[in-house]
Amino acid sequence: MSKISIVDLEVFYHVGVPDEERARPQRLLLTLELESDFTAAARTDAIGDTVDYFAVTQRLLKFGEGRSWKLIEKLAADIGATILSEFNVSALRVEVKKFIIPEARYVSVSMISQKIS
């Protein structure tokens, strides 16, 4: 397996346990490691034989529209399920960084999702 990384994609989603925190979208950074077999892409040089990371990023930029989450754990799980179902990915790791605690650089959660054969 090979991997494509999308590192610190800036998105704005409604997330947080208190209602007032979810009232406005907040800045999050998403990092994804997308695993797939890139053998055909290396041979053909065709985008159809790989994971279109531009399409993945566009999907994630719009992913939060009309939605909200209390927990970043649920958000990471939802992202993983969506990317697995919509793109040619066999497994992925999602990290969500949230900037809510002033004394910390960020709080993050990482989750690994795999297609079930």
PEWO-V159324 format. One record per residue. N is the residue number from 1. BURIAL is 1 if it has 16 or more other ideal C-beta (glycine too) atoms within 10 Angstrom, else 0. Layout:
# PEWO-V159324
<<N	BURIAL> <N	BURIAL>>
This chain:
# PEWO-V159324
<<1	0> <2	0> <3	0> <4	1> <5	0> <6	1> <7	0> <8	0> <9	0> <10	0> <11	1> <12	0> <13	1> <14	1> <15	1> <16	1> <17	0> <18	0> <19	0> <20	0> <21	0> <22	1> <23	0> <24	0> <25	0> <26	1> <27	0> <28	1> <29	1> <30	1> <31	1> <32	1> <33	1> <34	1> <35	1> <36	1> <37	0> <38	0> <39	0> <40	0> <41	1> <42	0> <43	0> <44	0> <45	0> <46	0> <47	0> <48	0> <49	1> <50	1> <51	1> <52	0> <53	1> <54	0> <55	0> <56	1> <57	0> <58	0> <59	0> <60	1> <61	0> <62	0> <63	1> <64	1> <65	0> <66	0> <67	0> <68	0> <69	1> <70	0> <71	0> <72	1> <73	0> <74	0> <75	1> <76	1> <77	1> <78	1> <79	1> <80	1> <81	0> <82	1> <83	1> <84	1> <85	0> <86	0> <87	1> <88	0> <89	1> <90	0> <91	1> <92	1> <93	1> <94	1> <95	1> <96	1> <97	1> <98	1> <99	0> <100	0> <101	0> <102	0> <103	0> <104	0> <105	0> <106	0> <107	0> <108	1> <109	1> <110	0> <111	1> <112	0> <113	1> <114	0> <115	0> <116	0> <117	0>>
